[in-house]
Structure formats: structure tokens, C-alpha cells
Amino acid sequence: MTATRTEEPTVRTAPPGRAAGAPAAAPGLADATGTLTGAALTGRVLAAAGELRGRGVGPGDRVLVKGDNSVDYVVALLALMHLDASLVPVDHRQSAADGRFAARRARARWLLTREAVAADFPAESVLAYPGLGAGHPPLDADVDLTAWFARADAVVLWSSGTTGPPKAIVKSGRAVHDNTRRTIAAMGYRADDVLAPLLPFSHQYGLSVVLLWWLARCTLAVTPYQRLDVALAQAAGHGVTAVDAAPSTYHSLLGVVRRRPELRAALSRVRVWGVGGAPLPAPLAEAFPAALGRPLLDGYGLTELGNVALATPDVPTGCGRPLPGIRVRVLRPDGEPAAPGELGEIEVLSPGLMEGHLLDDGTLAPVPRDSWYPTADLGHLDADGHLYVVGRNQAVHRSGFTLYPESLERKAEACGRQVKALAVEDLRRGCALHFVVADPDGGSPAQWRLRMAPHLAEYEQPNAVHVVDRFPLSANGKTDTAALRKMVGVAAA
């Protein structure tokens, strides 16, 4: 397959003093049908904003945005930002009950979705995004996000819900803009980059790439990320230089490349293979550069904070160093700073901190500004300041030892497969540990127990080992632990 370049974005010189939210040149927005750029893209976004304004959408309105990746979806997002509306993205696969919960908690006035009607939402408040702004002549004007970047509730995002009910997280436009700029500087994104995120734009990670694209003024390739072979072929055809995905997607990507070896050459221009959303398994980190020639660049961030640390093409170590202006510390259980290499809870001091959470009545529970944020994640810093993240700081107690299941998983993965450690209450020992190995080749539990044993201390050895073809995944690409427990018949602790 021969890689082809898309049309380069039109470049104009910004007049002195132009606000950061109003870039002088429109980026390129590409899909299988072609590329929108320059006046064609800005005209489409401004026309979409005009249509939404005509329906009554105005500054400060909270808009529930429910849809899957497409050019129309991205145009609608930019149009809402141009109108200074507050975005409330939700996953298009969520249940009707979850949608009602999100709308009620966020006090959403509008629903922007694929269909012109929606159950349980007033018909006069439903907006359809397909085709929004299409059919209008190009306009020689700018999309201006200045007001949106100054909004205190620019976006309401949702926690993953892996440790409890999802929380509504309010982020200011200032925090989002600042974090995106720091990310661009750290990773060296340029106007000639072509980004192909294999992520839903409705989640924090995917939305952050959309904002990065707009501020870096490069090209965003929108692909059918859930059909990975098609998505990779389309991305290669656009001349992709940067890919972002969850670890589970990269597992599948290696399988696609093995079946279609011609994709290796077609993806040779990719200089950034970004991975996030879940801890990077060691077997995947080792297998990827052998197959694609470059390492996966791990990163660490939270919806509450944005990106915190990123490995870069120049220094692909751990999760990299903290972004400029962001401080990270690791604390032992006694509250003292951990030594280099010593595990502890990660705390972050960042200007990207959220404004707070929405309460049941829709009001904001603010967080203290300029304060260290306890992430509840476990990790360590090395002597050179590189961050290594193990996972959630969820200690369990077993036969007098304090153990961290996700730390055990990282050790056990030296066996060559992805591993999950599930804690089960045990009245005599405190807890029992069931290790689950993802092995599509169907190796026996006894075989995998033997392969893991040398990498674990005696008191860390599993009480039982289970083998499955693959781990079930949640909507955001993380392992669905509740579903995995049901699969292997292990109750929650």
C-alpha cells in the first residue's frame, strides 16, 4: 500500500494580539471521503454554529453530546465551542438510564446526537449533528474559541467508574488550553503532523487529541477505530505520523499487522505511537517495537488533571518526565517522600486541575486551587525523574503482608502474557489472590503458574490461576474487572 499525503492546511498570518482560542490557520479534517481545510473547514464550522444558534443554543448552555467519531461530530464540537457552550460528552453506547443520569446531573439544556428525536428528552431540545453546517459556501472568517477557553465549565467529563459510580468532572477552558499547549510542546507536534487517534472522542483521551489537533493546526484523520484493519489502512493513506490508542487496541493492532504485513511499510511515517488509558503491559511494550520499529510511548494522565507525564520519541522511558510546569511526588504510606524506585501514592500539582465535581443537585463541589491532588494511583520515580505507574493504589493484606494487586500484575507479566490479579476475601489469610492470564493459545493454568513463579516472591504467589482467551473490555478500553470476575467465577472482595 502506498501512503499518500492529504492537502496541507491553508496558512495565514495572525494579526498581532490574536487570542490563543482563534488560530489564524484552520487545521485539516480528513476521513475516507477527503479533507476539509482552510476556508472550507472554517466555513463549515461557522455555518454549523449559525444553525445551532438559530435553534437557540447560546453561551453557557450545557449540551449533552452523544455520538461516535465522524467529521460531522468534530464539526459540531467546534461549533459548540465557538458558541461558548459547555460540552458534556457521553459515550454513544451508554444505556438510556445512564443518559438520563448524565443529563440530570449536568443540568443539560440540549442533547446533540445522531437522530433528530430521542427518548426521554424533549423533542424541542434535541439537535442532530449529521450534516450540520454542510452545503454552505466557504467563509473567509475564523472559528474563535477565545470565550470557550475562558469558561469555568467548558467541559463536563465523566470518571471511568472503575472504582465506583462515575463522577461528573468539571474542567475549565483555561485548564484544558494550558494542558494541551504543554502537551504539544513536550511531544513536538507540528503543523505537518497527521493524527489518527484510535479512540472515542467522547472520552477524555480522545477529546484531548481533538483539542491538540486544533491548537497544533495539523491534520486529524477520523477513521472507523472499531474496525481496526480499515482504520489503519485509512490512516496510512492519509500519511499518519501520530497514533493514540489504549493498550487493548495495540494488542489487536499487532494481530492486524501480522495478518497484513504490507501495513508495516504503510505506517512507516508514524513517529509517535502514544498509549494511555490503562497501564501498559510489559509483554506488549516488548513486542511492539519488534513489529513496528518504534516503541510505544506511555503516558500518564487523569480526567481530573489532563496529561501529567509523557514519554517522548527522544526519551521513551516509563511514562516520561512530568510536563513542564507540572510537579509530581510519590509518598509512602507514612506520608514521607518515597526514595527513587520506591512504590508509593502519586500526587500531582498542576494548573490543569479540575474545578470540581458536580453534586446530585448539579451544583459544583470545588477542589482547593494550587493544592496537591492525591491520585490514588501507585507508582515510583526513578533517579532521573521518570515516572512509572503501576495502577490503582488498592492495597490488600495477606498473611501479614501488604500487597498491591496491580503491582503484582506488572511482575507476573514477565511470563509473557497480560495478567490480572483479583483479590478475594479470605477470613484466615485476609485475602486470596486469583491470577487470570489472557492466553489465546489456551495454555493450562499449571503451565502459567510455573512461568509466573520465578518473578514473584513466595508470599506473592497466586492461590489460583485461571486462563481466558482475552479480557473483557469496558467502553473506554480498560479491562472490565467486574465482567472478568463473572467470567472466571471469582466474587469481589
N, C-alpha and C positions, 0 to 999 in steps of 0.2 A: 504494500500500500504506500502511495506517495503522499507525503504531507504537503498541504497547500496552505498558503497564508490568506487570512482574511484581509479585507480592506483596512488600512490603518485609520485611526481616528483623525478627524479634522482638527487641526491645531490653530488656535487664535491666541493672540497675546492678551492677557488680562490687563485691564486698566489699573493704574496704581490704586492701592487701597481696597481692592475687591475682597469681600468676605470669604473666609475659607469654605463656607457652605455653597458657594456659587462658582464652581470651577469654570475656567474660560473655555475649555475644550470638552466636548461630550465624549465619554468613552464609547467603545464599540460593544454592542449586544448581539450575540450570534446564536443561531440554532441551526437545525438541519435545512431550513429554507433560505438562509442568507444572513446578512449582518446589517443591523441598524447602526448608524454612526452619524456624527456631525448634526446638521440641522434636521435630518430625518428622525433621529432619536429624540432630540430635544423637542421637536415639534410634536412627536407622538406623546411624550410625557406631558407637555403643556396642554395638549388637546384633551388628554385623559383627565388632567386636573380640572379643566374647564367643564367637562361633563359631570364630574363629581361635585364641583361647586354648584352647578345647575340643579343637582338633586338636593342640595342643602348642606353638604359637608363643609365644615368650616374649621378655623383654628381651634385647637383644644379638644375637638371631638374625639372620643375614643372609638376606634374602629377595629372590630374583631376581623382579622384577615385569615380566611380558611381556604387553602388551596395548595396545589402541588407546583413544582418548579415549571416555569414556562416563561417565555418572553413577555406574555401578557401579564403574568403575575409580577415580574420585576418592574414593568412599566407602571402598574398600579401602585406598588410600594413607593416608587419615586414620586408619583403624582400626589399621594397622601402626604409624603414628607414636604413636598413643595407647598401644599396647602396648610402645613403646620398642624396636621392631625397627629394624635397619639396612636401608635401602632400596637395592636395586641395580636401577634401572630399565634395561631394554633395549628396543630397537625391536622391535615385533611382526613386522616384515618381515624380520628378520635370519635368516640361514641356521641350520640345526641345528648346524653346526660352530661358528659364532660364538657360539651359545647355550651350547654345551659349554665353549668357551673362557672366556666370561664367568663361568659358574658355578664353573669350576675356579679361575680367578684370584681371584674374590671369596670363595671358600670358602662359597658359598651353601648353606644348610641346606634351604631351601624354594624352590619355584617357584610363584608365584601367576600364573595365566594364565586364558584363557577356558575351556579344556577341563579336565575332571577327570582326564585322563590325558595324558601327554606322552612322546614317545620320548626315550630316553637320560636319563631322570630317574626315580628310584624312585617307584613309584606312591604309596607312603605319604607322600611328601614333596611331592606336587602338590596345590595348593589352587586351586579355581575361584572367580573373583570375581563372575561374573554372578549377580545376585540376593542377594549376600551381605548379611545383615542385614535383608532385606525381610520384611514380614509381622509385624513386632513392633510392639506399641503404643508410642506416643511416651513418652519418658522425660524427666522434669524433672531433668536432670543435665548436666554439662559434659563435652565432649571436652577432655582435658588433655594438651597436648603438652610440658609442662614438662620431663619426663625426656628426651624426644627432643631438645629444643633444647639439652640439656646433654651429649648423646652425642658422643664424639670421632669416631665413624664413622657419623654419622646417615645419610649417603647416599654411595653409590659411583657416580660418574658416569663417562662414557667420553668421551675426546677424539674429535674428528671423524675422525681417521685420515687427514686430507688430506696430512700431511707424514710419514707413517709408520704403523706398526701402532697401533691405538687403545690408549690408556693408561687404566688404572683410577685415577681421581682420587678421593681420599677427602676429603670435606668434613665438618667438624664442625657440629653443630646450632647452636652459638654463632655461627659464621661465617655460616651461612645466615640465621639470625634477624637478625643485625646488618645484613647487606646488604639484606635485604628491608625492614627498617624505614627504612634510609636511602633506599631507592628510593621508598617510599611518601611520605616527607617531601618528597623532591625533586620528585616528579611531582604531588603534591597529591591523591592518591587519597582518595575519601570513601566513607562508608557507602552513599550513594545511587548510586554508580557501578555500571555493568553491564559486566563484562569479557567479551569474546568473542575469546579467542586462537585464531588460525587456525594452530595449531602442535601437533605431537605432544607430549603431556605426558611422554613417556618421555625427552625430551632436556632439556638444561639450561634452555633458554629457556622451553619450555612448563611445566616443573616450577616454575620461578621465578614464573610467573604464578599457578599454583595456590596457592603459599605466600603470594604477595602478596594474593590474594583472601581467604584465610583470616584473615590478620592485619589487613587493612583492613576486614574484616567487611562486604563489599559483596556483589554477586551475580555468580556465574560462570555464563555461558551456554555450555553444552557443545554444539557444533554439529558436523556432519559436514564437517570442514575440507577433506577431499579432494574433496568435491562443492561447489565454491565458491559456485555460484549458490544452492543450497539453504542452505548455511551463512549466507550474507549475509541471505537472507530471514528465517531463523530469528533471527539476531542482531538484526535490525531489529525483529522482532516482540517481542523482549524489552526493547526500548528501549536498545540498546547505546550506551555512552558511551566505551568504550576498546577498541581493536583492536590486537593484536600479530601480526606475521607477518614472514616473510623477504621480501627483495626480489622473489624469483621469484613469490611469491604475489601481491604487489601488482601485478606485471606482468599476471597473469591477472585480478586484480580489476578493473583498468581495462577490460579486454575485456568482462567481465560487465556493468559499469555502462554501457558503450556499447551493449550489446545490450538492456539492461533499464534505460532511463533513469529509470523510476519509483523505482529503488533510491536515487537521489541524495537525494530528499526523505526517504525512509525512514531513511537513515543520517545525517540532519542533526544528530542529537543527539551524534554522536561528536565528542569534543573532543581525544582522544588517538589518533593513528594511529602506533603505535610500530613501528619497523622495526629488525631486527638479524639476527645470524647470518651476515652476509656484507656486504662493502662496498656502499654504496648507489650505484647507477649514476646519473650526472648526468642522463641523459635521463628516467629515472623520477622523480627528485626534481623536475624541472621540470614534467613532465606531470601529476603527481598533484594539486597544488593547483588547477590549472585545471579538473580534472574533479570534485574533491570539495570544493573550497573551503577546505581546510586543508592545511598542509604535512605531509609525513612527518617524524616526529621520530626522527632517527637516534640510535643508542646504541652504546656500546662496552662489551663485557664478555667475559670468558673463563670457561670452566668452572672453571678453577683459581682464579678470583678473584671470580666473580659479576659484578654490574654495576659498572662503573668510572666511566663518564661518560654522561650522558643529556641530549639536547636536550629542552627543556620547551616547553609551549604558550606560555609567556611569552617564552622565548629559544630559538627554533628554529634555532640556529646550529651547523653542523658536527655533532659528536657531543656538543655541550654542554660544560659545565664538569664537572670531577670531582665526584663526590658528596661531601657534607660528610664530613670525616674521612679522605678518600682523597687521596693525593698522586700526581701523575703528573709524570714528567720525560722529556725526549727527549734522547738522546745521539747525538752524531756518531760516525762510525767510530773516531775517535781517543779516544773516551771523554769528551770535553768536552761541556758542555751546548750544545745547539743553540740558535741565535737564533730569535726568533719568525718563523714561516714557513719555517724551515729543516728539511728532512727528516732524520729520524734514527730510531733504535730506541726504542720506547716502553717505559718501565719504570714499575712501579706499586708503591706502598707502601700496603697495605690490610689492615685487620683481617679481611677476607673471604678471606684467603689459605687455600688448601687445607692439609690436614695433610700430604699427600704422595701418592706413587704406590704402588700395590700391586706387589710383585715377583712373579716366577714362582711362588714358593712361598706366595704370599698374605700375606707379611709386609709391613709398611709401610716404605718408604724416605722418611723425613720430610724436610721442607724447613725451612731455618732460619726461625725466627719473627722477626718485626719486621725483615725484610730486603726490599730492593728486588727485585721479581720481573721478570726480563727476559722480555718477552712474545714476542719475535721478530716483532713487528709494526712496520710502518713508518708514521710519521705526523709531524705537527707541531702545535705550539701557536701560536695567534695572540697578539697583544699583549694581548688581554683574557682569556687563559687558556682559550679554547675549544679543544677537541681535534679534530683532523681525522685520520682514519685512512685510509691508502691501502690497506693489505693486508699480506701477509707480507713480512718483510724478507729477500727472497731475491734478492740481487744477482747479476747476470750481467755478464760482461766481453766487450766487443765493440769491436774495432778501437781499443783503448786507452781506451775509456770504460767506467765502471761505471754500469750501468743497473738499474733496478728494474722488472720487468715489470708489477707491479700499479700502479705509479705511471704507467707509460705507458698502461695501460688507462684510468685516470681522465682523462688528457689526450685520448686518442683518442675517448672517448665524447662529446666536444664535437661529433662528427659527427652525433649524434642517435640512435645505437643503442648497445646494450651490446656491449662488445668484450673479448675475452680475448687476451692476448699469451703465446704459447707459445715458450719458448726451446729451440733445437735445437743440439746440439754442432756446431761448425764449426772444423776444425783450423786454417784460415787466419785467420779473423776472431775466434776464441774462441767465438762462438755466432752463430747466425742467429735472427731473430725472425719468427715466423709469427703474424699477427693474424687472429683469427676474429671475424666480425661476425654478430650474431644479427639477421637481417632476414627476417621472414615474407613480405615483399613480393617477395623474390627479386632484389634489386639485384645488379649484377655486381661482381666483385672490383675491376675497374678503377674503377668509379664510387665505391666506398667508399674506395679508396686516395686518390683525388683529394679526397674530402671530409675525410679524416683529415689529409692532408699539412700544411695550414696550422697545425695545432695541435701539431705535433711538430717538434723540431729535426732538422737534416739527419741527424745521427748516430743519431736515434731512429726513423727511418723503417723500416717493415717490409720484410723481404726477400720476403715473400709475403703475400697476403691471401686468406682463404677466407671463404665466406658459407654459413651454415646457417640453417634456419628458426628454431631455438631451441636453447639449450644444454641438454644432458642434466643432470639433477639427481641428487644423492645423496639419501639418506633424510632428511637434515636440511635440505634445501632449498638447499644450496650447489651451485655448478657442479661437476659430476663431471669433473675435468680429464683423468683417465685415459680416460674414455669419449669425451671430446671429441677427444683426440689420435687415438684409433682412428677416429673419425668422419671426420676430415679427413686421416688418413694421415700424421700427424706423430709421429715417435718421441720418447720422453723424452730430455732432455739427459743 
